[in-house]
Amino acid sequence: MNRVSLSNDVSLSRLVYGMWRLGDDDDTRPEHVRAKIDACLDQGITTMDQADIYGGYMAEEILGNALTPELRAKIEIVTKCDIVAPAGRHAGARVKHYDTSRAHIHASVDQSLKLMKTEVIDLLLIHRPDPLMDHLETGAALDELVTAGKVRAVGVSNFKPWDWSLLQSGMTTPLATNQIEISLLEHSALTNGDLAFLQERGIPPMAWSPLGGGALFFDTRHAELRRALERVAEENDVDETAVAIAWLLAHPSGILPVLGTNNLDRIARIGDAANIRMDRETWFELYTLALGHEVA
C-alpha cells in the first residue's frame, strides 16, 4: 500500500478506513473492532478516520476501548471537531451549530485524546466551515495544539478554497489536507476549483463518501454506469467498489479515499482498488456515464 506524506511527522496510507459507522454495528466489542483494524493492517491500510460527532459522540470511545499500546503504534488516527449537535455530551445544545472557538477546539481535542486512550492525534481536522470563525483565534488554537504535542498535523474538511486561505492566514502551521466529498456521483470538485486549488499547492485531498453513499450501486438511475463498473471489475478480477475507488486514485492530485463499512469481508477487499491501473479512456468512459453526456 502506497503512503502519502502530509508533513514531516505524518504520513497516511493511501486508502483510509472510515469509522463513521463504527457505532452502527450490532457488535462494538473491542475484539470485533480490533478484527476490523487487523483486516485493514493486513492490506497496509494503517489510517483510521474518526470525528468527535461520529456515532452520536460515541465512535471515538468505541475505538479507544479496542486500542492497546501495540495496536495504537501501528495506526494513524484522524479525527475532527467543531460540529455541536444535540446528542451525546452535547445533548443540551438548543440547535445544531459549529464552534471553532479556542475553548471548544481545545476541549474537544482533550476529550478525543481521553476517549481514544492516546497521547496524540496524528491529524486533526476542522469538520465544517464556521460562519462565525475568527480565523486568528482558530488558527492560534490549532498552532497551540501542534506546539503542545497533542496533535501532529492539522487540516480541514468541507472547506472551499477561500475558507482554507482565510484560516491559513491566521496560522503558522501549514494546513495538511482538506477532506471533501468526491465520487463518481459527486464529481463537482474536479471542475469547480476545489481539487485544482489543492493540487497546485501539492496538498493531498481526502475524499469522504467515495462510493456516493451506496447510491452508485443501488440507485436504478445509475444502471448504465453500474454495468460499466461491473465490466471493468470483471476484467481486473475485483468487485465494482474497487473500480469506483481506483477511478479516484487515478486523479493526479493524489486523492486519499475514506471508505467505511462494518462488514469484515468488505473491509478485507478495500485494498483491491490499489491494484487497478486505470487507463485514460476507461477513466473518461466512467466519467461520461457519471455526467450523463460526453465531455464538451
C-alpha positions, 0 to 999 in steps of 0.5 A, spaced: 500 500 500 502 506 497 503 512 503 502 519 502 506 524 506 502 530 509 508 533 513 514 531 516 511 527 522 505 524 518 504 520 513 497 516 511 496 510 507 493 511 501 486 508 502 483 510 509 478 506 513 472 510 515 469 509 522 463 513 521 459 507 522 463 504 527 457 505 532 452 502 527 454 495 528 450 490 532 457 488 535 462 494 538 466 489 542 473 491 542 475 484 539 470 485 533 473 492 532 480 490 533 478 484 527 476 490 523 483 494 524 487 487 523 483 486 516 485 493 514 493 492 517 493 486 513 492 490 506 497 496 509 491 500 510 494 503 517 489 510 517 483 510 521 478 516 520 474 518 526 470 525 528 468 527 535 460 527 532 461 520 529 456 515 532 452 520 536 459 522 540 460 515 541 465 512 535 471 515 538 470 511 545 468 505 541 475 505 538 479 507 544 476 501 548 479 496 542 486 500 542 492 497 546 499 500 546 501 495 540 495 496 536 495 504 537 503 504 534 501 501 528 495 506 526 494 513 524 488 516 527 484 522 524 479 525 527 475 532 527 471 537 531 467 543 531 460 540 529 455 541 536 449 537 535 444 535 540 446 528 542 451 525 546 455 530 551 452 535 547 445 533 548 443 540 551 445 544 545 438 548 543 440 547 535 445 544 531 451 549 530 459 549 529 464 552 534 471 553 532 472 557 538 479 556 542 475 553 548 471 548 544 477 546 539 481 545 545 476 541 549 474 537 544 481 535 542 482 533 550 476 529 550 478 525 543 485 524 546 481 521 553 476 517 549 481 514 544 486 512 550 492 516 546 497 521 547 496 524 540 492 525 534 496 524 528 491 529 524 486 533 526 481 536 522 476 542 522 469 538 520 465 544 517 466 551 515 464 556 521 460 562 519 462 565 525 470 563 525 475 568 527 480 565 523 486 568 528 483 565 534 482 558 530 488 558 527 492 560 534 488 554 537 490 549 532 498 552 532 497 551 540 495 544 539 501 542 534 506 546 539 503 542 545 504 535 542 497 533 542 496 533 535 501 532 529 498 535 523 492 539 522 487 540 516 480 541 514 474 538 511 468 541 507 472 547 506 472 551 499 478 554 497 477 561 500 475 558 507 482 554 507 486 561 505 482 565 510 484 560 516 491 559 513 492 566 514 491 566 521 496 560 522 503 558 522 502 551 521 501 549 514 494 546 513 495 538 511 489 536 507 482 538 506 477 532 506 471 533 501 466 529 498 468 526 491 465 520 487 463 518 481 456 521 483 459 527 486 464 529 481 463 537 482 470 538 485 474 536 479 471 542 475 469 547 480 476 549 483 476 545 489 481 539 487 485 544 482 486 549 488 489 543 492 493 540 487 497 546 485 499 547 492 501 539 492 496 538 498 493 531 498 485 531 498 481 526 502 475 524 499 469 522 504 463 518 501 467 515 495 462 510 493 456 516 493 453 513 499 451 506 496 447 510 491 452 508 485 450 501 486 443 501 488 440 507 485 436 504 478 438 511 475 445 509 475 444 502 471 448 504 465 454 506 469 453 500 474 454 495 468 460 499 466 463 498 473 461 491 473 465 490 466 471 493 468 471 489 475 470 483 471 476 484 467 481 486 473 478 480 477 475 485 483 468 487 485 465 494 482 467 498 489 474 497 487 473 500 480 469 506 483 475 507 488 481 506 483 477 511 478 479 516 484 486 514 485 487 515 478 486 523 479 493 526 479 492 530 485 493 524 489 486 523 492 486 519 499 479 515 499 475 514 506 471 508 505 467 505 511 463 499 512 462 494 518 462 488 514 469 484 515 469 481 508 468 488 505 473 491 509 478 485 507 477 487 499 478 495 500 485 494 498 483 491 491 482 498 488 490 499 489 491 494 484 487 497 478 491 501 473 486 505 470 487 507 463 485 514 460 479 512 456 476 507 461 477 513 466 473 518 461 468 512 459 466 512 467 466 519 467 461 520 461 456 515 464 457 519 471 455 526 467 450 523 463 453 526 456 460 526 453 465 531 455 464 538 451 
